[in-house]
Amino acid sequence: MPATTAAAEKLLLQMVDDYTQREISPYDMSMDAAQDFPKGFVDKLTKTGFLGIMLPQEFGGAGFGPEVTATVLNHIARGNASTAVTLEGHFKTIDQILKYGTPALQQALLPTANDRIFAFSMTEASGGSNPMGISSTATREGDHWVINGDKIMITNGGLAQVYCVLVKTAPTELSVFVVDQDMPGFSFGKREDFIGLRGTPVGEIVMDHIVVDNDHLLGKLGDGGVIGDSAHDDARILMGAVLTGIMEHELKISTDYAKERKAGNTPLTELQVTHRKVADIAMRKETTKLLYQRAAQLKAAGQPYSEEAAMAKAHGSRAAVSAGDDALQILAGYGYSREYPVEHLIRDARAMEIAEGTVEKMRSAIAKAEFTK
Ligand SMILES: Cc1cc2nc3c(=O)[nH]c(=O)nc-3n(C[C@H](O)[C@H](O)[C@H](O)COP(=O)(O)OP(=O)(O)OC[C@H]3O[C@@H](n4cnc5c(N)ncnc54)[C@H](O)[C@@H]3O)c2cc1C
């Protein structure tokens, strides 16, 4: 039985579209320049209830499934990708607490996910692609665990209040604990000066002797690799959705422009070179949309979706960069200017060839899945 009805889903998407048009799109350019969300932006977003759309109703959420959740991020990203990526980081973290948290941890934490932002932290200075390279540890002391370490490049780092953290519980054993920014020993470090998705805070968290009880462990000791992979899978579906939104934005800018602009006496819309570019942008957008929706459908049906999620992000990230390049060329000089959003959409899309696993790692995962067939 679906937790939500088709009418509720339609209403949600209408609300999302209205809110995006009114409260998110107008800040798309200024966020990029200011490298932050505007003052009060996150509080307002929190009041919409969007933070809880995929949270089950028993925790006070709206209980929408993976397909609707991804589509919401698709629609928000049409207006601004940073806002959608902040929600992506939040949703993938909630997903891991739902899959691996004890009932006590879920009861304590998940109702707060309606108005507190969550984040998932794996990367350290020693490397992101190789989880075994991390140095953060959780050490057993009596009934408790003591967590030490330093995570960098964390989406929502500095903004989120709750963090899942990948640590070593033995030299070759990875585990995931949940920590709260209010815990003694927790602090924020440097915010990254990234070239894209500049509204989203991406930053460092420092854990200095944070004491947690066993309920803060996700899954079992040694499940860290599996939980990290699961977080990536969930994130990649959502990133496919965000990338689709970016391409819809790129398509709109370039078609609007082509309808207005003439090359001599010939409208750009009548030039074959424009047709080629617009058609390619549209096809890249549509293939990415189909890929993320397919992965979300498999997830909703309880079937494996790891390979399909990797395809959505691996294909979608390069597709959105290339689509942005075509859009820039249609606008030509204006496309190359910071006065138009095309150049920042390319920078935004480029992040997704790196975040949530690099495209190289995803291609390896896709190829390995194919070898086993
Ligand atoms: C916008 C943004 C948001 C992010 N958000 C988060 C977050 O929320 N949480 C988090 O934990 N991290 C986050 N990251 C960090 C991100 O996950 C890492 O940057 C990524 O995993 C790559 O790690 P690295 O940068 O250390 O590169 P490295 O791991 O040092 O990789 C360097 C190069 O080697 C290649 N490479 C490495 N190993 C392999 C391999 N086995 N096979 C093939 N190629 C390989 C890589 O593809 C890459 O080209 C974010 C990054 C960005 C840009």
The ligand as an SDF file (V2000), in Angstrom:
LIG
                    3D

 53 58  0  0  0  0  0  0  0  0999 V2000
   30.3240   19.2220   -3.8840 C   0  0  0  0  0  0  0  0  0  0  0  0
   30.9110   18.0860   -3.0940 C   0  0  0  0  0  0  0  0  0  0  0  0
   30.1840   17.5620   -2.0360 C   0  0  0  0  0  0  0  0  0  0  0  0
   30.7040   16.5160   -1.2640 C   0  0  0  0  0  0  0  0  0  0  0  0
   29.9740   16.0230   -0.2190 N   0  0  0  0  0  0  0  0  0  0  0  0
   30.4640   15.0150    0.5370 C   0  0  0  0  0  0  0  0  0  0  0  0
   29.7030   14.4850    1.6440 C   0  0  0  0  0  0  0  0  0  0  0  0
   28.5740   14.9050    1.9150 O   0  0  0  0  0  0  0  0  0  0  0  0
   30.2730   13.5040    2.3900 N   0  0  0  0  0  0  0  0  0  0  0  0
   31.5010   13.0000    2.1310 C   0  0  0  0  0  0  0  0  0  0  0  0
   31.9420   12.1080    2.8400 O   0  0  0  0  0  0  0  0  0  0  0  0
   32.2460   13.4720    1.0900 N   0  0  0  0  0  0  0  0  0  0  0  0
   31.7610   14.4540    0.2910 C   0  0  0  0  0  0  0  0  0  0  0  0
   32.4880   14.9500   -0.7760 N   0  0  0  0  0  0  0  0  0  0  0  0
   33.8050   14.4120   -1.0430 C   0  0  0  0  0  0  0  0  0  0  0  0
   33.7750   13.4180   -2.1930 C   0  0  0  0  0  0  0  0  0  0  0  0
   33.0380   12.2640   -1.8060 O   0  0  0  0  0  0  0  0  0  0  0  0
   35.2220   13.0710   -2.5880 C   0  0  0  0  0  0  0  0  0  0  0  0
   35.7960   14.2410   -3.1370 O   0  0  0  0  0  0  0  0  0  0  0  0
   35.2600   11.9190   -3.5690 C   0  0  0  0  0  0  0  0  0  0  0  0
   34.8700   10.7260   -2.9350 O   0  0  0  0  0  0  0  0  0  0  0  0
   36.6640   11.7200   -4.1440 C   0  0  0  0  0  0  0  0  0  0  0  0
   37.6170   11.6940   -3.1340 O   0  0  0  0  0  0  0  0  0  0  0  0
   38.9320   12.6090   -3.2590 P   0  0  0  0  0  0  0  0  0  0  0  0
   38.4980   13.9970   -3.5780 O   0  0  0  0  0  0  0  0  0  0  0  0
   39.7310   12.3940   -2.0400 O   0  0  0  0  0  0  0  0  0  0  0  0
   39.6940   12.0490   -4.5150 O   0  0  0  0  0  0  0  0  0  0  0  0
   40.6570   10.7110   -4.5990 P   0  0  0  0  0  0  0  0  0  0  0  0
   39.9570    9.6340   -3.8940 O   0  0  0  0  0  0  0  0  0  0  0  0
   41.9750   11.1550   -4.0700 O   0  0  0  0  0  0  0  0  0  0  0  0
   40.6870   10.4760   -6.1040 O   0  0  0  0  0  0  0  0  0  0  0  0
   41.6040   11.1540   -7.0020 C   0  0  0  0  0  0  0  0  0  0  0  0
   41.3960   10.6240   -8.4160 C   0  0  0  0  0  0  0  0  0  0  0  0
   41.7020    9.2180   -8.4660 O   0  0  0  0  0  0  0  0  0  0  0  0
   40.5910    8.4780   -8.9410 C   0  0  0  0  0  0  0  0  0  0  0  0
   40.4800    7.2270   -8.1860 N   0  0  0  0  0  0  0  0  0  0  0  0
   40.7350    7.0310   -6.8860 C   0  0  0  0  0  0  0  0  0  0  0  0
   40.4950    5.7440   -6.5420 N   0  0  0  0  0  0  0  0  0  0  0  0
   40.0620    5.1200   -7.6590 C   0  0  0  0  0  0  0  0  0  0  0  0
   39.6630    3.7900   -7.9620 C   0  0  0  0  0  0  0  0  0  0  0  0
   39.6620    2.8300   -7.0340 N   0  0  0  0  0  0  0  0  0  0  0  0
   39.3000    3.4990   -9.2270 N   0  0  0  0  0  0  0  0  0  0  0  0
   39.3080    4.4520  -10.1850 C   0  0  0  0  0  0  0  0  0  0  0  0
   39.6620    5.7480   -9.9500 N   0  0  0  0  0  0  0  0  0  0  0  0
   40.0440    6.0640   -8.7180 C   0  0  0  0  0  0  0  0  0  0  0  0
   39.3890    9.3560   -8.6620 C   0  0  0  0  0  0  0  0  0  0  0  0
   38.3200    9.0270   -9.5080 O   0  0  0  0  0  0  0  0  0  0  0  0
   39.9480   10.7380   -8.9000 C   0  0  0  0  0  0  0  0  0  0  0  0
   39.9310   11.0420  -10.2660 O   0  0  0  0  0  0  0  0  0  0  0  0
   31.9870   15.9860   -1.5700 C   0  0  0  0  0  0  0  0  0  0  0  0
   32.7170   16.4980   -2.6620 C   0  0  0  0  0  0  0  0  0  0  0  0
   32.1830   17.5330   -3.4270 C   0  0  0  0  0  0  0  0  0  0  0  0
   32.9640   18.0610   -4.5900 C   0  0  0  0  0  0  0  0  0  0  0  0
  1  2  1  0
  2  3  1  0
  2 52  2  0
  3  4  2  0
  4  5  1  0
  4 50  1  0
  5  6  2  0
  6  7  1  0
  6 13  1  0
  7  8  2  0
  7  9  1  0
  9 10  1  0
 10 11  2  0
 10 12  1  0
 12 13  2  0
 13 14  1  0
 14 15  1  0
 14 50  1  0
 15 16  1  0
 16 17  1  0
 16 18  1  0
 18 19  1  0
 18 20  1  0
 20 21  1  0
 20 22  1  0
 22 23  1  0
 23 24  1  0
 24 25  2  0
 24 26  1  0
 24 27  1  0
 27 28  1  0
 28 29  2  0
 28 30  1  0
 28 31  1  0
 31 32  1  0
 32 33  1  0
 33 34  1  0
 33 48  1  0
 34 35  1  0
 35 36  1  0
 35 46  1  0
 36 37  1  0
 36 45  1  0
 37 38  2  0
 38 39  1  0
 39 40  1  0
 39 45  2  0
 40 41  1  0
 40 42  2  0
 42 43  1  0
 43 44  2  0
 44 45  1  0
 46 47  1  0
 46 48  1  0
 48 49  1  0
 50 51  2  0
 51 52  1  0
 52 53  1  0
M  END
$$$$
